[in-house]
């Protein structure tokens, strides 16, 4: 395992806390030297010079004071390290969340939700040992032994030479073991990520697994993945135990060498007791920072593996770079909106066939425009371009003659309401799910939006009314009820541009008619764009655009297109 230099850059915002942690750690090391020297003086005077306790009373008070000061310094160093670690983890999580939101749902479609959650939570958390122990110990491993070395040199040159010659053996061994530790740490993190992702998939698809009698098979699969993680974890622990054993053995042998050479010189009266005892007391402290670094080196192996995935996510680029990120966004145009696609082309990464090819399309203000076509015609790509989840590879989209990619995505999305075929509902109350459209909405406004969407009668039957929790993804609601909540959001937002994306695709005829009536009420006086497969829902549209293979091949009203007897006529006949 190598130390990831990218993590050092994360210290910049908290470098004062980092310097404080390392500085106090160095002071702690120097206090150990002072404690050792004071203790040596007391023992020499009391046991060899027959001094009374009265004589060494001042030195005993100094010893106690140094011990208390060392405890305070240790606490300060740990507090500083903990503070900088918490700040870095919080900052990383915020950047990761912000970056994932910036990438958008299209760019993240190929990622597994469980693996992303594991990286955001456990991955970032595993960096704790990295910043709280490993990096501070890296500096202390250099500073404290060097300081002790210069203290020992005037006392005994031979012992100083032994210290400086044996010290490199520990980092050398850590480097050799680190190569192995890095590999097993990566495997452990990947095993945990894969287990998390698969477990989430199984939970979300539990109904389907039950229907196909495959739930028991998934239990075995999860058991196998859990066993893989157990094996990977045991490998990490094996490396850690072997490393700890080797570090302790090398340290003990190094101290033993010093003890033997000092003992032989004491035996032949070649060295003073006070001098010898001081070096024996301080020798373990010379190696202690090296041992601490070795322990944190392997404890941080999981953090190193997580760092690779974290920076891989942060390095991900949107499918296309937005121009507004480079230049100052243009002022938002005022509704109603006249939108034009001029020669717009787009190809998804990894595909040769373009989703859109020199698309020319006009959406007139205050009109209802519908887009139809077979699967793969490019309808969803048009929506994603309007929502700013994608950017055109060529051509441009104009809104009231202003290029869409010069507008702030957040500001533009505030001007539209989008109701999809599968609206996402959160595990909160109906009230909170509707309030997403307008966070400062009053209770009366939310209830009005719910009534307009046809929710009032249903909500009155619930035990807690508008405050009833609806479960994850709206599990406690029917498909029609979920669509009504999404429609209530659109009523509450009161946006000048409405986008319907197969909003009634999975509803029965009676419920579809009810929802369609509520939608028509909301559409009054607004610009509306509808994506539809069920053509009877768009017969009243002012303009119907027929797409195929990323291009517009027909346009007109319902009856005009039927009269042409082209692709629309064929779709209507199915």
C-alpha positions as CSV (number, residue, x, y, z in Angstrom):
1,X,0.0,0.0,0.0
2,X,1.3,3.4,-1.0
3,X,0.2,6.7,0.6
4,X,-2.2,8.4,-1.7
5,X,-0.8,11.9,-2.4
6,X,-4.3,13.1,-3.4
7,X,-5.4,12.8,0.3
8,X,-2.7,15.2,1.3
9,X,-4.5,18.0,-0.7
10,X,-7.5,17.4,1.5
11,X,-5.5,18.8,4.4
12,X,-5.3,22.3,2.9
13,X,-8.5,23.7,4.5
14,X,-7.5,22.3,7.9
15,X,-3.8,22.7,7.7
16,X,-3.8,24.8,10.9
17,X,-5.4,21.9,12.8
18,X,-3.0,19.5,11.2
19,X,0.1,21.5,12.1
20,X,-1.4,21.7,15.7
21,X,-1.8,18.0,15.8
22,X,1.7,17.2,14.6
23,X,3.3,20.0,16.7
24,X,1.6,18.8,19.9
25,X,2.7,15.3,18.9
26,X,6.3,16.5,18.7
27,X,6.0,18.3,22.0
28,X,4.7,15.1,23.5
29,X,7.8,13.3,22.3
30,X,10.1,15.9,23.8
31,X,8.1,15.7,27.1
32,X,8.9,12.0,27.1
33,X,12.6,12.8,26.9
34,X,12.2,15.3,29.7
35,X,10.3,12.8,31.8
36,X,12.9,10.1,31.2
37,X,15.7,12.5,32.1
38,X,14.0,13.7,35.3
39,X,13.2,10.1,36.4
40,X,16.8,9.1,35.7
41,X,18.0,11.9,37.9
42,X,15.7,11.0,40.8
43,X,16.6,7.3,40.7
44,X,20.3,8.1,40.5
45,X,20.2,10.4,43.5
46,X,17.9,8.3,45.7
47,X,19.4,4.8,45.1
48,X,23.0,5.5,44.2
49,X,23.8,8.7,46.1
50,X,21.5,8.0,49.1
51,X,19.7,11.3,48.7
52,X,16.5,11.8,50.9
53,X,13.1,12.4,49.4
54,X,13.4,16.0,50.8
55,X,16.3,16.6,48.4
56,X,14.4,15.3,45.3
57,X,11.1,16.8,46.3
58,X,11.4,19.5,43.6
59,X,12.3,17.0,41.0
60,X,9.3,14.8,42.0
61,X,7.0,17.8,41.6
62,X,8.6,18.5,38.2
63,X,8.0,14.8,37.2
64,X,4.3,15.0,38.2
65,X,4.0,18.4,36.4
66,X,5.6,17.0,33.2
67,X,3.3,13.9,33.3
68,X,0.2,16.2,33.7
69,X,1.5,18.4,30.9
70,X,2.1,15.4,28.7
71,X,-1.5,14.2,29.3
72,X,-2.8,17.6,28.3
73,X,-0.6,17.7,25.2
74,X,-1.7,14.2,24.1
75,X,-5.4,15.2,24.5
76,X,-4.8,18.4,22.4
77,X,-3.1,16.4,19.7
78,X,-5.8,13.8,19.5
79,X,-8.5,16.5,19.6
80,X,-6.9,18.4,16.7
81,X,-6.5,15.2,14.7
82,X,-10.2,14.3,15.4
83,X,-11.3,17.8,14.4
84,X,-9.5,17.8,11.1
85,X,-10.6,14.2,10.3
86,X,-14.3,15.1,10.9
87,X,-13.9,18.2,8.8
88,X,-12.3,16.3,5.9
89,X,-14.9,13.5,6.0
90,X,-17.8,16.1,6.0
91,X,-16.2,18.0,3.2
92,X,-15.6,14.9,1.1
93,X,-19.2,13.7,1.6
94,X,-20.5,17.1,0.6
95,X,-18.3,17.2,-2.5
96,X,-19.3,13.7,-3.4
97,X,-23.0,14.4,-3.0
98,X,-22.7,17.7,-4.9
99,X,-20.7,16.0,-7.7
100,X,-23.2,13.1,-8.1
101,X,-26.0,15.6,-8.3
102,X,-24.1,17.6,-10.9
103,X,-23.5,14.4,-12.9
104,X,-27.3,13.7,-12.9
105,X,-29.3,10.6,-13.3
106,X,-28.2,9.8,-16.9
107,X,-24.5,9.7,-16.1
108,X,-25.1,7.6,-13.0
109,X,-27.4,5.1,-14.7
110,X,-24.6,2.6,-15.1
111,X,-23.6,2.8,-11.4
112,X,-25.0,0.5,-8.7
113,X,-26.9,2.4,-6.0
114,X,-25.7,0.1,-3.2
115,X,-22.1,0.5,-4.2
116,X,-22.4,4.3,-4.3
117,X,-24.0,4.3,-0.8
118,X,-21.2,2.2,0.5
119,X,-18.6,4.6,-0.9
120,X,-20.4,7.7,0.5
121,X,-20.8,6.2,3.9
122,X,-18.4,3.4,4.8
123,X,-15.8,4.5,2.2
124,X,-15.5,8.0,3.5
125,X,-15.7,6.7,7.1
126,X,-12.8,4.4,6.5
127,X,-10.6,7.5,5.9
128,X,-10.8,8.2,9.6
129,X,-7.6,6.2,10.5
130,X,-5.9,7.7,7.5
131,X,-6.2,11.3,8.6
132,X,-6.4,10.8,12.4
133,X,-3.4,8.4,12.7
134,X,-1.5,7.6,9.5
135,X,-0.6,11.0,8.1
136,X,0.2,12.7,11.5
137,X,2.3,9.6,12.4
138,X,4.2,9.9,9.1
139,X,5.5,13.3,10.3
140,X,6.0,12.2,13.9
141,X,7.9,9.1,12.7
142,X,10.5,11.4,11.2
143,X,10.5,14.2,13.8
144,X,10.5,12.4,17.2
145,X,13.2,9.8,16.4
146,X,15.4,12.6,15.0
147,X,14.9,14.7,18.1
148,X,15.7,11.7,20.4
149,X,18.8,10.9,18.2
150,X,20.2,14.4,18.8
151,X,19.6,14.0,22.5
152,X,21.3,10.7,22.7
153,X,24.4,11.7,20.6
154,X,26.0,13.8,23.4
155,X,25.1,11.1,25.9
156,X,26.5,8.1,24.0
157,X,27.6,8.0,20.4
158,X,27.6,4.2,20.1
159,X,24.0,3.9,21.2
160,X,23.0,6.8,18.8
161,X,24.7,4.9,15.9
162,X,22.7,1.7,16.8
163,X,19.5,3.7,16.9
164,X,20.0,5.3,13.6
165,X,21.1,2.1,11.9
166,X,18.2,-0.1,13.1
167,X,15.5,2.6,12.6
168,X,15.3,2.2,8.8
169,X,14.6,-1.6,9.2
170,X,11.0,-0.9,10.3
171,X,10.0,1.4,7.4
172,X,11.6,-1.0,5.0
173,X,9.6,-3.9,6.3
174,X,6.4,-1.8,6.2
175,X,7.0,-1.0,2.6
176,X,7.4,-4.7,1.7
177,X,4.3,-5.7,3.7
178,X,2.5,-2.7,2.3
179,X,2.5,-4.0,-1.2
180,X,0.6,-7.1,0.0
181,X,-1.6,-5.1,2.4
182,X,-2.7,-2.8,-0.4
183,X,-3.9,-5.6,-2.6
184,X,-5.9,-7.4,0.1
185,X,-7.3,-4.1,1.2
186,X,-8.6,-3.4,-2.3
187,X,-10.2,-6.8,-2.5
188,X,-11.9,-6.3,0.9
189,X,-13.4,-2.9,-0.1
190,X,-14.6,-4.3,-3.4
191,X,-16.1,-7.3,-1.8
192,X,-18.0,-5.1,0.7
193,X,-19.1,-2.7,-2.1
194,X,-20.4,-5.6,-4.2
195,X,-22.2,-7.2,-1.3
196,X,-23.9,-3.9,-0.4
197,X,-24.9,-3.3,-4.0
198,X,-26.3,-6.8,-4.5
199,X,-28.1,-6.8,-1.2
200,X,-29.9,-3.5,-2.1
201,X,-30.8,-5.0,-5.5
202,X,-32.3,-8.0,-3.8
203,X,-34.4,-5.9,-1.4
204,X,-35.7,-3.7,-4.2
205,X,-36.6,-6.7,-6.3
206,X,-38.0,-8.8,-3.6
207,X,-41.5,-8.9,-5.1
208,X,-40.1,-10.1,-8.5
209,X,-38.0,-12.8,-6.8
210,X,-41.0,-14.1,-4.8
211,X,-43.1,-14.2,-8.0
212,X,-40.4,-16.3,-9.7
213,X,-39.6,-18.4,-6.6
214,X,-36.0,-17.2,-6.7
215,X,-35.7,-15.7,-3.2
216,X,-34.1,-18.9,-1.8
217,X,-31.5,-18.8,-4.5
218,X,-30.7,-15.2,-3.6
219,X,-30.2,-16.2,0.0
220,X,-27.4,-18.6,-1.2
221,X,-25.9,-15.9,-3.4
222,X,-25.8,-13.4,-0.5
223,X,-24.3,-16.1,1.6
224,X,-21.6,-16.6,-0.9
225,X,-20.9,-12.9,-1.2
226,X,-20.8,-12.6,2.6
227,X,-18.3,-15.5,2.7
228,X,-16.2,-13.7,0.1
229,X,-16.1,-10.6,2.2
230,X,-15.3,-12.8,5.3
231,X,-12.3,-14.3,3.5
232,X,-11.1,-10.9,2.3
233,X,-11.4,-9.5,5.8
234,X,-9.5,-12.4,7.3
235,X,-6.7,-11.8,4.8
236,X,-6.5,-8.2,5.9
237,X,-6.4,-9.3,9.5
238,X,-3.7,-11.9,8.7
239,X,-1.5,-9.2,7.1
240,X,-2.1,-6.9,10.1
241,X,-1.2,-9.6,12.7
242,X,1.9,-10.6,10.8
243,X,2.9,-7.0,10.4
244,X,2.4,-6.3,14.1
245,X,4.3,-9.4,15.0
246,X,7.2,-8.5,12.8
247,X,7.3,-4.8,14.0
248,X,7.3,-5.9,17.6
249,X,10.0,-8.4,16.9
250,X,12.3,-5.9,15.1
251,X,11.7,-3.3,17.8
252,X,12.4,-5.7,20.6
253,X,15.6,-7.0,18.9
254,X,16.8,-3.4,18.3
255,X,16.2,-2.5,22.0
256,X,17.8,-5.7,23.1
257,X,21.0,-4.8,21.1
258,X,21.2,-1.5,22.8
259,X,20.5,-3.1,26.2
260,X,23.3,-5.7,25.7
261,X,25.9,-3.2,24.6
262,X,25.0,-0.8,27.5
263,X,25.0,-3.7,29.9
264,X,28.5,-4.9,28.8
265,X,29.9,-1.4,29.2
266,X,28.3,-1.0,32.6
267,X,29.8,-4.4,33.6
268,X,33.3,-3.2,32.8
269,X,32.7,0.3,34.2
270,X,32.9,1.9,30.8
271,X,29.7,3.9,31.3
272,X,27.9,5.8,34.1
273,X,24.7,4.4,35.5
274,X,22.8,7.6,35.1
275,X,23.8,7.8,31.4
276,X,23.0,4.2,30.7
277,X,19.7,4.2,32.5
278,X,18.6,7.3,30.6
279,X,19.3,5.7,27.2
280,X,17.6,2.5,28.2
281,X,14.5,4.4,29.3
282,X,14.4,6.5,26.1
283,X,15.3,3.8,23.6
284,X,11.7,2.4,23.4
285,X,10.4,5.9,22.9
286,X,12.7,6.2,19.9
287,X,11.0,3.3,18.2
288,X,7.5,4.1,19.4
289,X,6.6,6.5,16.6
290,X,7.8,3.9,14.1
291,X,5.6,1.3,15.7
292,X,2.6,3.6,15.8
293,X,3.1,4.4,12.1
294,X,3.3,0.7,11.3
295,X,0.0,0.0,13.1
296,X,-1.8,2.9,11.5
297,X,-0.3,2.0,8.1
298,X,-2.2,-1.2,8.0
299,X,-5.3,0.2,9.8
300,X,-5.6,2.7,7.0
301,X,-5.4,0.1,4.2
302,X,-9.2,0.2,3.8
303,X,-9.0,4.0,3.6
304,X,-6.5,3.7,0.8
305,X,-8.8,1.4,-1.1
306,X,-11.8,3.7,-0.5
307,X,-9.8,6.7,-1.6
308,X,-9.3,5.2,-5.1
309,X,-13.1,4.8,-5.5
310,X,-13.8,8.3,-4.0
311,X,-11.5,10.1,-6.4
312,X,-12.6,7.9,-9.3
313,X,-16.2,9.2,-8.7
314,X,-15.0,12.8,-8.3
315,X,-13.1,12.5,-11.6
316,X,-16.2,11.4,-13.4
317,X,-17.3,14.0,-15.9
318,X,-20.9,14.7,-17.1
319,X,-21.7,13.3,-20.5
320,X,-21.1,16.8,-21.8
321,X,-19.6,19.8,-20.1
322,X,-22.1,22.6,-19.5
323,X,-21.1,26.0,-20.9
324,X,-22.5,27.8,-18.0
325,X,-19.8,26.2,-15.8
326,X,-17.2,28.2,-17.8
327,X,-19.1,31.5,-18.5
328,X,-21.4,33.5,-16.4
329,X,-25.0,32.3,-16.9
330,X,-27.3,34.3,-19.0
331,X,-30.4,35.9,-17.4
332,X,-33.4,33.6,-17.4
333,X,-35.9,34.5,-20.2
334,X,-39.4,35.4,-19.2
335,X,-42.3,33.0,-19.9
336,X,-44.0,32.1,-22.1
337,X,-41.2,30.0,-23.6
338,X,-40.6,29.5,-27.3
339,X,-38.1,26.6,-27.6
340,X,-36.2,25.6,-30.7
341,X,-33.9,22.6,-31.4
342,X,-31.6,23.6,-34.2
343,X,-29.5,20.8,-35.7
344,X,-29.2,19.0,-32.4
345,X,-27.2,15.8,-32.3
346,X,-26.3,13.5,-29.4
347,X,-24.7,10.1,-29.1
348,X,-24.5,8.2,-25.8
349,X,-21.1,7.1,-24.7
350,X,-20.3,3.5,-25.9
351,X,-22.9,3.7,-28.7
352,X,-22.3,4.2,-32.4
353,X,-25.9,5.0,-33.4
354,X,-26.8,8.6,-32.5
355,X,-29.8,9.1,-30.3
356,X,-30.5,12.4,-32.1
357,X,-29.3,13.3,-35.5
358,X,-29.5,17.0,-36.7
359,X,-32.9,17.4,-34.9
360,X,-34.9,20.4,-35.8
361,X,-37.9,21.0,-33.5
362,X,-40.1,23.9,-32.4
363,X,-42.2,24.0,-29.3
364,X,-44.4,27.1,-29.4
365,X,-45.4,29.0,-26.3
366,X,-48.8,28.4,-24.8
367,X,-49.4,25.3,-26.9
368,X,-49.5,21.5,-26.2
369,X,-46.8,19.7,-28.1
370,X,-46.7,15.9,-28.1
371,X,-43.8,13.7,-29.2
372,X,-44.5,10.2,-30.3
373,X,-42.5,7.4,-32.0
374,X,-41.2,3.9,-31.5
375,X,-38.8,2.9,-28.8
376,X,-35.4,4.3,-29.4
377,X,-36.6,7.2,-31.5
378,X,-35.0,9.7,-29.2
379,X,-38.0,11.0,-27.2
380,X,-36.4,10.5,-23.8
381,X,-33.2,12.1,-25.0
382,X,-35.2,15.3,-26.0
383,X,-36.6,15.4,-22.4
384,X,-33.1,14.9,-20.9
385,X,-31.7,17.7,-23.0
386,X,-34.5,20.0,-21.9
387,X,-34.0,19.1,-18.3
388,X,-30.2,19.8,-18.7
389,X,-29.3,16.2,-17.7
390,X,-27.5,16.1,-21.1
391,X,-25.9,18.6,-23.4
392,X,-26.0,18.5,-27.2
393,X,-22.9,17.2,-29.0
394,X,-23.7,19.6,-31.8
395,X,-26.4,22.2,-32.6
396,X,-28.2,24.2,-30.0
397,X,-31.4,24.6,-28.1
398,X,-32.8,28.1,-27.9
399,X,-35.3,29.4,-25.3
400,X,-36.8,32.7,-26.4
401,X,-33.6,33.0,-28.7
402,X,-31.3,32.5,-25.7
403,X,-29.0,29.3,-25.9
404,X,-30.2,26.9,-23.2
405,X,-26.7,25.9,-22.3
406,X,-25.9,29.5,-21.2
407,X,-28.7,29.3,-18.5
408,X,-28.2,28.2,-15.0
409,X,-29.5,24.6,-14.8
410,X,-31.0,25.2,-11.3
411,X,-32.7,28.4,-12.5
412,X,-34.0,26.8,-15.6
413,X,-35.4,23.7,-13.8
414,X,-37.2,26.1,-11.5
415,X,-39.3,27.2,-14.5
416,X,-40.6,23.7,-15.4
417,X,-42.6,20.9,-13.8
418,X,-41.9,17.3,-14.8
419,X,-44.2,14.4,-14.2
420,X,-42.7,11.1,-15.2
421,X,-44.3,7.7,-15.7
422,X,-42.7,6.4,-12.5
423,X,-42.5,9.4,-10.1
424,X,-40.1,8.9,-7.2
425,X,-41.7,9.2,-3.8
426,X,-39.8,9.4,-0.5
427,X,-40.5,7.6,2.7
428,X,-42.0,10.7,4.3
429,X,-45.6,12.0,4.6
430,X,-47.8,12.9,1.6
431,X,-47.4,16.5,2.8
432,X,-43.6,16.5,2.6
433,X,-43.6,14.7,-0.7
434,X,-45.8,17.4,-2.3
435,X,-43.8,20.1,-0.5
436,X,-40.7,19.1,-2.5
437,X,-42.0,21.3,-5.4
438,X,-42.1,24.4,-3.2
439,X,-40.3,24.2,0.1
440,X,-41.8,27.4,1.5
441,X,-45.4,26.4,0.6
442,X,-48.1,26.8,3.3
443,X,-50.3,24.0,4.4
444,X,-53.3,25.6,2.6
445,X,-51.3,25.7,-0.7
446,X,-50.3,22.1,-0.4
447,X,-53.8,20.9,0.4
448,X,-55.1,23.0,-2.6
449,X,-52.6,21.3,-4.9
450,X,-53.6,17.9,-3.5
451,X,-57.3,18.7,-4.1
452,X,-56.6,19.8,-7.7
453,X,-54.8,16.5,-8.3
454,X,-57.8,14.5,-6.8
455,X,-56.0,13.4,-3.6
456,X,-58.4,15.0,-1.0
457,X,-60.9,12.1,-0.9
458,X,-58.2,9.5,-0.6
459,X,-56.2,11.4,2.1
460,X,-59.3,11.8,4.3
461,X,-59.5,8.0,4.6
462,X,-55.9,7.8,5.9
463,X,-55.3,7.5,9.7
464,X,-53.0,10.5,9.8
465,X,-54.3,12.3,6.8
466,X,-51.8,14.4,5.0
467,X,-49.1,13.4,7.5
468,X,-49.4,9.7,6.7
469,X,-46.0,8.2,5.7
470,X,-46.2,6.5,2.3
471,X,-43.2,4.1,2.5
472,X,-40.1,3.9,0.4
473,X,-40.9,4.7,-3.3
474,X,-44.5,5.2,-2.2
475,X,-44.9,1.5,-1.5
476,X,-48.2,2.1,0.4
477,X,-49.8,3.9,-2.5
478,X,-51.3,2.5,-5.7
479,X,-49.9,3.5,-9.1
480,X,-52.7,6.0,-9.6
481,X,-52.3,7.5,-6.1
482,X,-48.5,7.9,-6.7
483,X,-49.3,9.7,-10.0
484,X,-51.7,12.0,-8.2
485,X,-49.0,13.0,-5.7
486,X,-46.6,13.8,-8.6
487,X,-49.4,15.8,-10.2
488,X,-50.0,17.7,-7.0
489,X,-46.3,18.6,-7.0
490,X,-46.8,20.1,-10.5
491,X,-49.9,22.1,-9.3
492,X,-48.0,23.4,-6.3
493,X,-44.9,24.4,-8.4
494,X,-47.1,26.4,-10.8
495,X,-44.4,26.4,-13.4
496,X,-44.9,28.0,-16.9
497,X,-43.5,24.9,-18.7
498,X,-45.0,21.4,-18.1
499,X,-43.3,18.1,-19.3
500,X,-45.4,14.9,-19.2
501,X,-43.2,11.8,-19.7
502,X,-45.7,8.9,-20.1
503,X,-47.5,10.2,-17.1
504,X,-50.5,7.8,-17.5
505,X,-48.7,4.9,-19.1
506,X,-49.4,2.3,-16.3
507,X,-53.0,3.3,-15.3
508,X,-56.3,1.6,-16.2
509,X,-58.7,3.4,-18.5
510,X,-61.0,4.9,-15.8
511,X,-58.1,6.1,-13.6
512,X,-56.3,7.4,-16.7
513,X,-59.3,9.5,-17.6
514,X,-59.5,11.0,-14.1
515,X,-55.8,11.9,-14.2
516,X,-56.1,13.2,-17.7
517,X,-58.9,15.6,-16.5
518,X,-56.6,16.9,-13.7
519,X,-53.8,17.3,-16.2
520,X,-55.9,19.3,-18.6
521,X,-56.9,21.7,-15.8
522,X,-53.2,22.2,-15.0
523,X,-52.2,22.7,-18.7
524,X,-54.4,25.7,-19.1
525,X,-52.3,28.8,-20.1
526,X,-49.0,26.9,-20.1
527,X,-46.5,25.5,-22.5
528,X,-46.8,21.7,-22.4
529,X,-44.6,19.0,-23.8
530,X,-45.9,15.4,-23.7
531,X,-44.1,12.1,-24.4
532,X,-46.7,9.5,-25.2
533,X,-47.1,5.9,-26.5
534,X,-50.9,5.8,-25.9
535,X,-52.0,8.1,-28.7
536,X,-55.5,8.6,-27.5
537,X,-54.2,10.8,-24.7
538,X,-52.8,13.4,-27.1
539,X,-55.5,13.7,-29.7
540,X,-56.2,17.3,-28.5
541,X,-52.6,18.4,-28.7
542,X,-51.9,21.5,-30.8
543,X,-48.9,19.9,-32.4
544,X,-47.8,16.2,-32.6
545,X,-44.2,15.5,-33.5
546,X,-43.4,12.0,-34.9
547,X,-39.8,10.9,-34.4
548,X,-37.9,7.9,-35.7
549,X,-34.1,7.2,-35.4
550,X,-33.4,10.6,-33.8
551,X,-35.1,12.7,-36.4
552,X,-38.5,14.4,-37.0
553,X,-40.3,12.6,-39.9
554,X,-43.9,14.0,-39.4
555,X,-45.7,16.8,-37.6
556,X,-49.2,18.1,-37.5
557,X,-52.4,17.6,-35.6
558,X,-54.0,14.2,-34.9
559,X,-56.3,14.3,-37.9
560,X,-53.7,15.8,-40.2
561,X,-51.2,13.0,-39.4
562,X,-53.9,10.3,-39.8
563,X,-54.7,11.7,-43.2
564,X,-51.0,11.4,-44.2
565,X,-51.1,7.7,-43.4
566,X,-47.4,7.7,-42.4
567,X,-45.7,6.3,-39.3
568,X,-48.3,8.0,-37.0
569,X,-51.1,6.3,-38.8
570,X,-49.3,3.0,-38.3
571,X,-48.8,3.6,-34.6
572,X,-52.4,4.6,-34.2
573,X,-53.5,1.4,-35.9
574,X,-51.6,-0.9,-33.4
